[in-house]
Amino acid sequence: MKKLLVALVATVISATAEGRELGIGVNALYGTEIHNAGFGVKATLGLTGKLRLEASYDNYLKKKKDASDTKMFDANLNLHYVFSLPLVKKLKVYPIVGVTYTNWKIPAKASEVSEEEEMPGTRSATSGALDNLKDVKHNYVGANIGVGAQYKIAGPLWVNLDLKYQIIKKNSQFVPGIGLMLRI
């Protein structure tokens, strides 16, 4: 994680020196498989006039269903090809293609399943003496596909709407999100 952060900072410094478009922002989203809201941060880097790279980190709120405390986060690296609309200069649309890394964690007190069984968002909790069990964790790499739109509010401030589908082993989910982005 530290290496990723150092690489991201180096990229931002390098891009700023080259005069490329940068953006930083926050977003609110909803995961249809985790069945809960989440919040995240994102950074964008303009590679060419229309091609843009986006890195984001999303943390979902604790899932308190059936006495479980399921936690989930994801990290994404997406590529956008930005289209400007001729009649509405403040509105831009883009397809989303990328990769995702997801981490699911369910405490042992809420579940009595092995790591080979279903994912945390898809099973019910059981009761019993579970003091000697460990938390169940699942890590998966998957793909993102979707569409997005951004609208210029004022100056460098934009509002964005992303509709993406995360293709993940056993837990693919639709993730709509809305956010604010500051373009530098």
Disulfide bonds with the S-S distance in Angstrom:
none
